[in-house]
Amino acid sequence: MEYSPADLKVLRDLIREHFSEDGLWMLCLDLGIEFDNLGGIDARAKIWELVLYMWGEAIVHDG
């Protein structure tokens, strides 16, 4: 299943609404992603980088 850019925005918004920065760090840990290696200087930017990373690594789509 492919996801549209609108779907990725929804995912970004859900993560932003439901995770603090510490929660975001824990989510990355659970996914095996280095939080500090995500681009961006603040949590908002890191969330978008996380969504793009997950999409690129086929974590959120079949590829």
C-alpha positions, -999 to 999 in steps of 0.1 A, spaced: 0 0 0 14 34 -10 8 65 11 2 99 -3 19 131 9 -14 139 27 -11 106 46 25 115 56 13 149 69 -14 131 89 12 109 105 35 139 112 6 157 129 -4 126 149 32 122 162 34 159 169 1 158 189 8 127 209 46 127 216 67 150 238 104 153 228 112 126 253 84 104 238 98 111 203 132 100 215 117 68 229 98 61 196 130 64 177 147 40 201 118 15 197 122 18 159 160 14 160 165 50 147 191 73 162 172 104 173 204 125 172 210 115 136 176 129 124 179 162 106 163 193 121 171 216 149 139 212 169 113 185 176 90 197 148 117 193 122 129 160 137 93 146 135 91 154 98 126 138 92 114 107 111 83 104 89 104 108 57 129 83 70 102 58 78 86 63 44 120 59 27 128 27 47 95 12 39 84 12 75 52 30 66 46 15 32 51 -18 13 80 -14 -11 
